[in-house]
């Protein structure tokens, strides 16, 4: 994956020409006025398409804030430049909806649009696949079906990924592999932590849409225990307004039973069931009937989560909300409130159920972020709750321990340099493993999240000057530094000194400490000779085992029976002396 990103960083892609008269005409047909953020995002996408660098842009805009229109304009521009476009969506229902919208917008122009999903017969799918290979199809909207081996493009130029958080990393990277130089536009209200972190850290470009469409009211959100009178009142209130209701229950095995309970609770409601294990035609018919207001309540799984647009549905009841992820709940809530009518969302869980800490965090976040445009904050909170994940591999969440983002950037820079044939400078990040109590106590920085941030800042320190500035800031913000934190700062200082002294790692030994070094005895002897006597006498060079088997060479520092603090001070003096001695040794005579 590093090589893929490196290839994209190095190579030049296709440059789209400036807007055509047809482009202006198609955009004029948009029935609404663009919000300022939406307009800026459109300009960003067009600038990316016209630049030689392959586009990798994330559009982070709230549910119903007009992300699809941005994509439509980008798609049209790519097609006008003679390129094919693939639109990847997570569900068949959303694929159908996008297909209808795009076909309608592009109807006056010679743009051929195809659909690949299970709502199409095998024969129709084969026909679309054939047209993609010969270039007779310009735009294809599809689900995962589009990633199968039999789908080949004649000249793919742009990939649009909608509701990005619903896809695995493998799917998304497979699309980029279709062509290294393909432009990629990703859209999501709540990007997965990995994607958001890449955007925040500059690995991807990001456009955010924070301005809601005019006359849009925030969704009123209720989080609490599942109580029958509450559910009945919520459904009847919506029916009295002439509206419709989603009742989300994400377990197919007992959805019929839940639907029967809802029917008993509200006998006057016309009720339908929809879930992903139904036949294609059956599910399509249920959705079309619901859209035509032949039913009042749709009892369904999270299949409605992605991009469905039924403006008449303005109440959603989510059963067992504690079992859903934060972005899932947020996406589901965004299925209502897509018109000027006040919308309601009920996130309910079983009465007297003991919720896990993570579930409590998710429900608290969904209750807190009710304002319009809060999808970005939801994604940030999700990143806090779940961690960032591994940017190099496929995990989309989980706290990064071994591979941090900075290491990813470093690996990427090295890969780009290697592809360009440049030499890569090696630098050490010394591992310091000493038996010493070194941490930031709770009594010093009470907030757990803040403590994590400060640990991260300390780990990122590259010079003694940066360390001194950070320590000075801590004294200002949090007061006098406790002993344990002083020792942690000293360990970081040792790490910096060890890197400067060419020491690869420091580990404890029965007689004191071992400093693992890459140099031979002949190189060590002149350095040792220049050390102050009280330090030089405590060091012994131990060669590695011949033939590369076993341990590397190390310097044994005798410090048996000394207190950990004294060992730290001894190491600091020794490493400073080694740095000075090494400099003298390499200085020309």
Residue pairs with C-beta under 8 A, 6 or more apart in sequence:
1 173
1 392
1 393
2 392
2 408
2 411
2 412
2 415
3 415
3 419
4 173
4 176
4 177
4 180
5 203
5 412
5 415
6 412
6 415
6 416
6 418
6 419
7 180
7 419
8 54
8 56
8 176
8 180
8 181
9 412
9 416
10 416
10 419
10 420
11 54
11 180
11 181
12 52
12 53
12 181
13 52
13 53
13 54
13 55
13 181
13 182
13 183
14 81
14 83
14 157
14 181
14 183
15 49
15 50
15 51
15 52
16 46
16 49
16 50
16 77
16 78
16 80
16 81
16 83
16 157
17 50
17 81
18 50
19 46
19 77
20 80
22 76
22 80
22 109
23 73
23 76
23 77
23 80
26 73
26 76
26 105
26 106
26 108
26 109
27 73
29 105
30 69
32 66
32 213
33 214
34 42
34 66
34 69
35 65
35 66
35 209
35 211
35 212
35 213
36 211
37 61
37 65
37 207
37 208
37 209
37 210
37 211
38 61
38 65
38 66
38 69
38 70
38 209
38 211
40 207
41 59
41 61
41 70
41 207
41 208
41 209
42 69
42 70
42 73
42 74
44 57
44 205
44 207
45 55
45 57
45 59
45 70
45 73
45 74
45 185
45 207
46 73
46 74
46 77
48 55
48 57
48 183
48 205
49 55
49 74
49 77
49 78
49 81
49 158
49 183
54 180
54 181
54 182
54 183
54 184
55 158
55 183
55 184
55 185
55 205
56 183
56 184
56 186
56 204
56 205
57 184
57 185
57 186
57 204
57 205
57 206
57 207
58 164
58 186
58 187
58 188
58 191
58 195
58 196
58 199
58 204
58 205
58 206
58 207
59 67
59 70
59 71
59 185
59 186
59 187
59 188
59 206
59 207
59 209
60 188
60 189
60 191
60 196
60 199
60 206
60 207
60 208
60 209
60 375
60 376
60 379
61 67
61 70
61 187
61 189
61 207
61 208
61 209
61 210
61 375
62 189
62 209
62 210
62 212
62 334
62 372
62 373
62 374
62 375
62 376
63 189
63 330
63 331
63 333
63 334
63 335
63 375
64 213
64 216
64 309
64 334
64 337
64 338
65 189
65 209
65 211
65 212
65 213
65 372
65 373
66 209
66 213
67 162
67 187
67 189
67 209
68 98
68 101
68 162
68 187
68 307
70 187
70 207
71 87
71 160
71 162
71 185
71 187
72 101
72 102
72 105
74 158
74 160
74 185
75 85
75 87
75 102
75 139
75 158
75 160
76 105
76 106
76 109
76 111
78 84
78 85
78 157
78 158
78 183
79 85
79 111
79 138
79 139
81 157
82 155
83 155
83 156
83 157
83 158
84 132
84 135
84 137
84 138
84 139
84 140
84 153
84 154
84 155
84 156
84 157
85 138
85 139
85 140
85 156
85 157
85 158
85 159
85 160
86 140
86 142
86 146
86 153
86 156
86 158
86 159
86 160
86 175
86 178
87 98
87 102
87 139
87 140
87 141
87 142
87 159
87 160
87 162
88 142
88 143
88 146
88 147
88 159
88 160
88 161
88 162
88 167
88 171
88 175
89 95
89 98
89 141
89 142
89 143
89 162
89 163
89 306
89 307
90 143
90 162
90 163
90 166
90 167
90 306
91 143
91 166
91 276
91 303
91 305
91 306
92 117
92 118
92 119
92 143
92 280
92 283
92 284
93 283
93 284
93 287
93 303
93 304
93 306
93 308
94 162
94 163
94 306
94 307
94 308
95 115
95 116
95 117
95 119
95 141
95 142
95 143
96 115
96 117
96 119
96 284
97 307
97 308
97 309
98 141
98 162
98 307
99 113
99 115
99 141
102 113
102 139
102 141
103 113
106 113
106 139
111 138
111 139
112 131
112 136
112 137
112 138
112 139
113 137
113 138
113 139
113 140
113 141
114 128
114 131
114 132
114 137
114 139
114 140
114 141
115 128
115 140
115 141
115 142
116 125
116 128
116 129
116 140
116 141
116 142
116 143
116 145
116 146
116 151
117 141
117 142
117 143
117 145
118 143
118 145
118 280
119 280
119 284
120 128
125 145
128 137
128 140
129 150
129 151
129 152
130 136
131 137
132 140
132 151
132 152
132 153
132 154
133 152
133 153
133 154
134 154
135 154
135 155
140 146
144 171
145 151
147 171
147 174
147 175
153 178
153 179
156 178
156 179
156 182
157 182
157 183
158 182
158 183
158 184
158 185
159 175
159 176
159 178
159 182
159 183
159 184
159 185
160 185
160 186
160 187
161 167
161 172
161 175
161 184
161 185
161 186
161 187
162 187
162 306
162 307
163 187
163 188
163 305
163 306
163 307
163 331
164 172
164 186
164 187
164 188
164 191
164 192
164 195
165 188
165 190
165 191
165 192
165 195
165 327
165 331
166 305
166 306
168 394
168 396
169 194
169 393
169 394
169 395
169 396
170 394
172 186
175 182
175 184
176 182
176 184
186 195
186 204
188 195
188 375
188 379
189 327
189 330
189 331
189 334
189 375
189 378
189 379
190 326
190 327
190 330
190 331
190 375
190 378
190 379
190 382
191 199
191 379
192 327
192 379
192 382
192 389
192 396
192 397
193 379
193 382
193 383
193 386
193 387
193 388
193 389
193 396
193 397
194 388
194 389
194 390
194 391
194 395
194 396
194 397
195 204
195 396
196 379
196 380
196 383
197 383
197 388
197 389
197 391
197 405
198 204
198 391
198 405
199 205
199 206
200 206
201 405
201 409
203 391
203 405
203 408
203 409
203 412
208 376
209 373
210 373
210 376
211 373
212 372
212 373
215 340
216 337
216 340
216 372
217 337
217 340
217 341
217 342
217 343
218 337
218 370
218 371
218 372
219 333
219 334
219 336
219 337
219 343
219 344
219 345
219 370
220 342
220 343
220 344
220 345
220 370
221 333
221 344
221 345
221 346
221 347
221 366
221 367
221 370
222 344
222 345
222 346
222 347
223 321
223 347
223 348
223 363
223 366
223 367
224 230
224 346
224 347
224 348
224 349
225 348
225 349
225 350
225 351
225 352
226 319
226 348
226 349
226 350
226 351
227 351
228 265
230 346
230 348
231 262
231 265
231 317
231 346
231 348
232 265
232 266
234 245
234 315
234 317
234 344
234 346
235 245
235 247
235 262
235 265
235 266
235 269
235 296
235 297
235 315
235 317
236 266
236 268
237 315
237 344
238 244
238 245
238 296
238 314
238 315
238 344
239 245
239 268
239 269
239 296
241 314
241 341
242 312
243 312
243 313
243 314
243 315
243 341
244 290
244 293
244 295
244 296
244 297
244 298
244 310
244 312
244 313
244 314
244 315
245 269
245 296
245 297
245 298
245 313
245 315
245 316
245 317
246 297
246 298
246 300
246 304
246 313
246 315
246 316
246 317
246 332
246 335
246 336
247 258
247 262
247 297
247 298
247 299
247 300
247 316
247 317
247 319
248 300
248 301
248 302
248 304
248 316
248 317
248 318
248 319
248 332
249 255
249 258
249 299
249 300
249 301
249 319
249 320
250 301
250 302
250 319
250 320
250 323
250 324
251 258
251 301
251 320
252 275
252 276
252 277
252 301
255 273
255 275
255 299
255 300
255 301
256 273
258 299
258 319
259 271
259 273
259 299
262 269
262 271
262 297
262 299
263 269
263 271
266 297
269 296
269 297
270 294
270 295
270 296
270 297
271 295
271 296
271 297
271 298
271 299
272 286
272 289
272 290
272 294
272 295
272 297
272 298
272 299
273 286
273 298
273 299
273 300
274 283
274 286
274 287
274 290
274 298
274 299
274 300
274 301
274 303
274 304
275 283
275 300
275 301
275 303
276 283
276 301
276 303
278 286
283 303
286 298
289 295
290 298
290 310
291 310
293 312
298 304
298 313
302 324
302 328
302 332
304 332
304 335
305 328
305 331
305 332
305 335
306 331
308 335
309 338
310 335
310 338
311 338
311 339
312 339
313 335
313 336
313 338
314 336
314 337
314 339
314 341
314 342
314 343
314 344
315 336
315 343
315 344
315 345
315 346
316 332
316 333
316 335
316 336
316 343
316 344
316 345
316 346
317 346
317 348
318 324
318 329
318 332
318 333
318 345
318 346
318 347
318 348
319 348
320 348
320 349
320 350
321 329
321 347
321 348
321 349
321 363
321 366
322 349
322 353
322 355
322 356
322 359
322 362
322 363
323 359
324 332
324 362
325 362
325 382
326 362
326 365
326 366
326 378
326 381
326 382
326 385
327 378
327 379
327 382
329 347
329 362
329 366
330 366
330 369
330 375
330 378
332 345
333 345
333 347
333 366
334 375
336 343
336 344
336 345
337 343
347 363
347 366
347 367
349 355
349 359
349 363
355 363
358 385
361 381
361 385
362 385
365 378
365 381
365 382
365 385
366 378
369 377
369 378
369 381
382 397
384 449
386 397
386 398
387 397
387 398
387 399
387 400
388 397
388 398
388 399
388 400
388 405
389 395
389 396
389 397
389 398
389 400
390 398
390 400
390 403
391 400
391 403
391 405
391 408
392 403
392 408
392 411
393 403
404 459
406 460
414 424
417 423
417 424
418 424
427 499
428 498
428 499
428 502
428 503
428 504
429 495
429 499
430 494
430 495
430 498
430 499
430 503
430 504
430 505
430 506
431 504
431 505
431 506
432 491
432 494
432 495
432 498
432 505
432 506
433 505
433 506
433 507
433 508
434 491
434 494
434 506
434 508
434 513
434 564
434 567
434 568
434 571
435 508
435 564
436 487
436 491
436 564
436 565
436 567
436 568
437 484
437 487
437 564
438 484
438 485
438 487
438 488
438 490
438 491
439 484
439 485
439 488
440 451
440 454
440 455
440 484
440 485
440 488
441 482
441 484
441 485
442 451
443 482
444 478
444 479
444 481
444 482
444 485
445 451
445 454
445 478
454 474
457 470
458 470
458 488
458 489
458 492
459 492
461 467
461 470
461 492
461 496
462 496
463 496
464 493
464 496
467 489
467 492
467 493
467 496
471 481
471 489
474 481
474 485
475 481
481 489
487 564
487 565
487 568
490 568
490 572
491 568
493 572
494 506
494 568
494 571
494 572
494 575
497 572
497 575
497 576
497 579
498 506
498 515
498 575
500 575
500 579
501 575
501 578
501 579
501 582
502 517
502 518
502 519
502 582
503 515
503 516
503 517
503 575
503 578
504 516
504 517
504 518
504 552
505 515
505 516
506 513
506 514
506 515
506 516
506 571
507 513
507 514
507 516
508 514
509 556
510 560
511 556
511 558
511 559
511 560
512 538
512 556
512 557
512 558
512 559
512 560
512 562
512 567
513 556
513 557
513 559
513 567
513 571
514 542
514 554
514 555
514 556
514 557
515 554
515 555
515 557
516 551
516 552
516 553
516 554
517 524
517 552
517 553
517 554
517 555
518 552
518 553
519 553
520 543
520 553
521 541
521 543
521 553
524 541
524 555
525 541
526 581
526 585
527 578
527 581
527 582
527 585
528 536
528 539
528 541
528 581
529 536
530 577
530 580
530 581
530 584
530 585
531 539
531 574
531 577
531 578
531 581
532 577
535 570
535 573
535 574
535 577
538 557
538 558
538 559
538 570
538 574
539 555
539 556
539 557
539 558
539 574
540 555
540 556
540 558
541 553
541 555
541 556
542 553
542 554
542 555
542 556
543 553
544 550
544 551
544 552
544 553
544 554
545 551
557 570
557 571
557 574
559 566
559 567
559 570
562 570
